[in-house]
Amino acid sequence: MEAIRVNHITKTYNEGKVKAVDDVSFSVGKGELFGLIGPDGAGKTSIFRMLTTLLLPDKGTATVDGFDVVKDFRQIRNSVGYMPGKFSLYQDLTIEENLNFFATVFDTTVEQNYHLIKDIYVQIEPFKKRRAGKLSGGMKQKLALCCALIHKPTTLFLDEPTTGVDPVSRKEFWEMLRRLKEQGITIMVSTPYMDEASLCDRIALIQGGKILSVDTPDNIVNTYPDRLYAIKANEMYLLLKTLESYPDTSNSYAFGEYAHATFKNNDVSELDNYLSSKGLSGIEIKDIEATIEDSFIRLLH
Amino acid sequence: MKQFIAFVRKEFYHVLRDKRTLLILFGMPIAQILIFGFALSNEVKDSQILVVDYARDDASRHIIDRVEASRYFEVCKEAMSHKDILSTFQEGKIKAVLVFPADFNNDLLHNNKAKVQVITDATDINTANMITNYLTAIITDYQNDVNENLSIPYQIIPETRMLYNPQLKGAHGFVPGVMALVLMLVSVMMTAISIVKEKETGTMEILLVSPFKPILVIFAKAFPYLILSLINVSAILFLSVFALELPVKGSLVLLFAESTLFIITCLSLGIFISIKTNSQQIAMLISLMGMLLPTMMFSGFLFPIENMPYPLQVVSNIIPSKWFYIIVKSIMIKGLGIAALWKETVILIGMTMFLLIISLKSFKIRLE
């Protein structure tokens, strides 16, 4: 059975003037680590809130663990774990008090499900008497995850859990998600970071409230239809301008210290000469593998 | 139930760990009571007065004795002429002068009417007012005692140099007033702010996505403030009895029961405000402007309602604190029981029910 099923849901704000989620459908299998990848304002949080029964969809239906998000909101609230994008625990309560409070609210105890949070909790346990407001970003996220996990949820909703967290803590966080997945918990996570996409089982690329593609990260990369080239030259700005004016270019954009580009007929034999003729030097052209971000950019065009 | 207790405990942590909240909660009522209390009571006690007795007869002697016996006055000096009055006033030691005309007793016996002059130092208007009131009361008291055995009543008319100030009639009316004010502030504002805070910080989002019933969230948030408000009521009563020597004449149980009722009215109001607003600032502004000001203006605590234009008198009826003020005043100062207060109590119960029902009806179990 699917853990999450979303059928053509639409969500608008301001009496229909702003379309946040536009006819979105996807499903997540039991025990899957599913990523919702997209920039800020793509509609990720709205989808999360509809699935956690906090918002009502304007159109369409959705189920979590087979329960309807509108009719059976009580059952869903009993069984899922939710970690909102903003750090949302009590800043003036200590780590220990926060955890105990949420355990009690969910009608359980910390001891009962300690095995679930043990790996994460041992990292913040030395600071358990410290108030949550005084913790670092990474520790806050770990505490929030503990609180969301303490009642052994069937499905875990994590809305941008790594935003504003340092790279090392981000890496640790994803390792934790991997381990939780092994315990059979379905995890739906959203992130604006493309590099985190490859850590998911499957991902949905979302932009402007619309899903562009749903697949495994490998498939998304492998189905990149064109040959992709990374190009470098002494002047980045001139290079981008020149690539745009090159008649065979189908798509080009900056990507770190390189420019990425695809070409009609996948032919780059004349490109080197063309760039030189425009006054660029130190030219380097490489045939490369597409990344998730390249796929995402292609889908946007 | 375990959940409820955990929630209430968490709420107490919030309050006890926030020094500013604590200060508002407990510092304010105590400060108010003490400021109001001592501004009113200290200066009148043992006020030095000068007596000019041209009569030197039985009646004037009796009145002077009574004045001296009261705890408010001390006759510091007796003078024989008007000249002494001015000079003694200028020394600044006395607060008032009591003048008996030469034929005081004679006038009383033959005309059934006599006059006494009360001159007060009006640089301090409040004290002057109060002294006038007390002296008048002592004289009236004497007059009543004398009249008990007479068919044609005597009349002693104190002529005062001060205007009678009706607001100071019930000198201790401020205790019920402060009580209404403090409860309004603590229950309405604190509750509204603490619920809106959960919305603002996003913790409400997590609480909603939990098995905890949303309605219970509201009750669990309101409950600690009921307790804190009752502690405040006790503190105010304790201070008024022991520091201000203003005893509770009526039933203490009834007073606490009525206070609990009024606190619940305020809590419902606070909950309603919190449902309709999304930021702590707005919740605070609405509580202050919408609740505190009407309480000050329309409860009858600072401004007598009878003196207001008719439309404002009508408006005052929808202010819960007006009814609570009447109830507390009646119990504390007049010593009345529930039989005399059932009307006000029913009105408060009605308001509470109405507010509770619309708050619970408009409470959202989702974010929008």
Chai-1 contact restraints between the chains, C-beta under 6 A:
chainA,res_idxA,chainB,res_idxB,connection_type,confidence,min_distance_angstrom,max_distance_angstrom,comment,restraint_id
A,T52,B,V209,contact,1.0,0.0,6.0,A-B,restraint_1
A,L54,B,R366,contact,1.0,0.0,6.0,A-B,restraint_2
A,L54,B,L367,contact,1.0,0.0,6.0,A-B,restraint_3
A,L55,B,L367,contact,1.0,0.0,6.0,A-B,restraint_4
A,R77,B,V209,contact,1.0,0.0,6.0,A-B,restraint_5
A,N78,B,P211,contact,1.0,0.0,6.0,A-B,restraint_6
A,Y82,B,V209,contact,1.0,0.0,6.0,A-B,restraint_7
A,P84,B,G202,contact,1.0,0.0,6.0,A-B,restraint_8
A,P84,B,E205,contact,1.0,0.0,6.0,A-B,restraint_9
A,K86,B,G202,contact,1.0,0.0,6.0,A-B,restraint_10
A,S88,B,G202,contact,1.0,0.0,6.0,A-B,restraint_11
A,S88,B,T203,contact,1.0,0.0,6.0,A-B,restraint_12
A,S88,B,I206,contact,1.0,0.0,6.0,A-B,restraint_13
A,D92,B,R17,contact,1.0,0.0,6.0,A-B,restraint_14
A,L93,B,Y13,contact,1.0,0.0,6.0,A-B,restraint_15
A,F101,B,A6,contact,1.0,0.0,6.0,A-B,restraint_16
A,F101,B,K10,contact,1.0,0.0,6.0,A-B,restraint_17
A,T104,B,Q3,contact,1.0,0.0,6.0,A-B,restraint_18
A,T104,B,A6,contact,1.0,0.0,6.0,A-B,restraint_19
A,V105,B,Q3,contact,1.0,0.0,6.0,A-B,restraint_20
A,V105,B,S210,contact,1.0,0.0,6.0,A-B,restraint_21
A,V105,B,F212,contact,1.0,0.0,6.0,A-B,restraint_22
A,F106,B,S210,contact,1.0,0.0,6.0,A-B,restraint_23
